[in-house]
Amino acid sequence: MISRQSIKLPLTFLLATAAGASFIACSRSNGQPNSNAASASPAASVIEVSTTAAISRELPRFFEATGSLAADVQTDVQPQTAGRIVAVGVDMGSAVKKGQMLVRLEAADYKLRVDQAVAQLDNARAAVKQAEEKIGLRPSQQFVPERVADVSAARANYDLAESNFQRAQKLVESGDISRAEYDQRKSQRDTLRQVYESAIAQARQNYAAVLVARTNVTNAQTQVSMAQRTLAYTVVAAPIDGFVLDRPVDLGAYVSTTTKIATIVRTNPLWIRIDIPEQAVPQIKNGQSVSLTTSSFADRSFSGRVARISPNVSATSRTLTVEAQIDNGGGALKPGQFGTVRILLPQSSPAVLVPQRALRSISGATYVFVIKNGHAEQRLIQSGQTEGDLVEIKSGVSENEIVATSNVDQLSDGAAVRQ
């Protein structure tokens, strides 16, 4: 017969074995490492990267600055006469040609003034014709007093009396006529000379009246021209080709010569003003090529040229003001846009370049990771100008050094990598 003691011993052994196994399992679950996990961790810390070699290339040099685009011409249009607007031809954004109607003013009063001026001109011309006919003068004929009929007749009578007097003077000396007859012929000659001189004076006076009448015609023609010009002013036209930036008046409004009717801008070419540091002044010349980029067209550049250079450097900022002319034939750019201008300099120089994706910013500093012997070496760099998707490295990386171009945000100095 088997005793209870003999059964209890094996049972106690089994319970102790189970408890030991449970303790070991719990110990591992509480973070104690095992040999398998320790052996797997180095393999998991290796970072896969793509790499490329830093290259050296002759790089065109340029100066870069920013500024705001301005219209080639911007003008506020004001009417040259007052009146009420009866027609509107444009709105904001409308393209206009020089001479195109912007608004039209009520013109009835101005037409009446033209009619009155024309009537006065007709009267003045009639007075000229009458004055010319009085002295027998044709419009294109030069005035000669002897051609006036009264003067011509008086001259003929005077010449006859002068001949008779000359003959009587000889006859009285020979005794063929009496002294009384001689005196009579002398008196007749003197009287006819006075008549002749009076006729000349009257003819000249009549010609002066012709001149006054002609002056009145000229003045009347001036009044007609002024009235017609004022009538023409009732059509307010665009002074330049361009676009309507603003049109603050509307149909029915009464405007004066100080009222702004519209603002017209010409947007091709556009202008941009930038400041050049004093050190770069010798490299900037009129006619140099420039390119412009804006945030609105990040993948596109616009060409232009340096057109104006200030004659002096600012004493406060030590900069030189330069204006560039930008071609805007397609009308894509707008005045007021902010742009970045690159002025191409005449010389180029070698530069070390890496892809922009190789750069990483950490706490405001820029780094690249140079790959050596399977590890990443963090390099602080100074970047320069960009060339497509490449960026110039002024310091920190040499030509042909291998840099990481992918997963750079996962890298740190000394990290193990696999290319």
HELIX and SHEET records of a PDB file:
HELIX    1   1 ARG A    4  SER A   29  1                                  26    
HELIX    2   2 SER A   35  ALA A   44  1                                  10    
HELIX    3   3 ALA A  108  LYS A  134  1                                  27    
HELIX    4   4 PRO A  145  ARG A  147  5                                   3    
HELIX    5   5 ALA A  149  SER A  174  1                                  26    
HELIX    6   6 ARG A  179  ALA A  232  1                                  54    
HELIX    7   7 GLU A  278  GLN A  283  5                                   6    
HELIX    8   8 GLN A  356  ALA A  358  5                                   3    
HELIX    9   9 VAL A  408  GLN A  410  5                                   3    
SHEET    1   A 2 ILE A  47  GLU A  48  0                                        
SHEET    2   A 2 VAL A 417  ARG A 418  1                                        
SHEET    1   B 2 THR A  51  ALA A  53  0                                        
SHEET    2   B 2 ILE A 402  ALA A 404 -1                                        
SHEET    1   C 8 ALA A  95  VAL A  96  0                                        
SHEET    2   C 8 GLY A 242  ASP A 246 -1                                        
SHEET    3   C 8 ALA A 262  PRO A 277 -1                                        
SHEET    4   C 8 ILE A  55  VAL A  77 -1                                        
SHEET    5   C 8 PHE A 338  PRO A 355 -1                                        
SHEET    6   C 8 SER A 289  THR A 294 -1                                        
SHEET    7   C 8 PHE A 297  VAL A 313 -1                                        
SHEET    8   C 8 THR A 319  ILE A 326 -1                                        
SHEET    1   D 7 ALA A  95  VAL A  96  0                                        
SHEET    2   D 7 GLY A 242  ASP A 246 -1                                        
SHEET    3   D 7 ALA A 262  PRO A 277 -1                                        
SHEET    4   D 7 ILE A  55  VAL A  77 -1                                        
SHEET    5   D 7 PHE A 338  PRO A 355 -1                                        
SHEET    6   D 7 LEU A 390  SER A 395 -1                                        
SHEET    7   D 7 GLN A 382  GLU A 387 -1                                        
SHEET    1   E 4 VAL A 235  ALA A 237  0                                        
SHEET    2   E 4 MET A 101  LEU A 105 -1                                        
SHEET    3   E 4 GLY A  83  VAL A  88 -1                                        
SHEET    4   E 4 TYR A 254  VAL A 255 -1                                        
SHEET    1   F 3 ARG A 360  ILE A 362  0                                        
SHEET    2   F 3 ALA A 365  LYS A 372 -1                                        
SHEET    3   F 3 HIS A 375  LEU A 380 -1                                        
END                                                                             
